[in-house]
Each structure stands twice: as structure tokens, then as C-alpha cells.
Amino acid sequence: MKSFSYTVQDPVGIHARPAGLLVKAAKEFADTEITIAKDGKAVKATQLMKLMGLGVKSGDTVTVTAEGASEDAAIAAMEQFFQANL
């Protein structure tokens, strides 16, 4: 299991467009479960509506966890995605 924490910089947080792209990126790692956690609530990164339900705003810190066969590649891709888009 690999994880990292990230403080969201995007002024509107995780909204529809980056959330959709995040789900698409997470689905590329079918053999690895990627979760996003905020304030004790964790959801799979492939579930758009639940991800939006976290209500992540600018300045909130989330923890991204990857567990599975491709966890190293998945966590690297997620970290790069968060830095580029959020």
C-alpha cells in the first residue's frame, strides 16, 4: 500500500471537470484500488458521484492511497495528476 497527502490548490476544489478526469485516470489501473480520503471518509477514485460527495474545497487536504499490483505506478500517476490539475 502506497499513499500521499495533497492540499488542493484549485480555487473551486475537486469539481466536475477534474473529478471526471481523475476517475478516468484511476480506471487505467484496473488491478489497483485507488481511494481518496478526506475527514475520515474514503471513496474509490473510480466512483464519480461519491468523489464529488466528499466536497473537497480549496485548501482541504486529501489522502490518496493505492493498493494492488500496480500501486507504485498508480500512486506516481495520481501524484502527478493532483499536482497538474488540482
HELIX and SHEET records of a PDB file:
HELIX    1   1 ALA A   16  LYS A   27  1                                  12    
HELIX    2   2 LEU A   48  GLY A   53  1                                   6    
HELIX    3   3 GLU A   71  ASN A   85  1                                  15    
SHEET    1   A 4 LYS A   2  THR A   7  0                                        
SHEET    2   A 4 THR A  61  GLY A  68 -1                                        
SHEET    3   A 4 THR A  32  LYS A  38 -1                                        
SHEET    4   A 4 LYS A  41  LYS A  44 -1                                        
END                                                                             
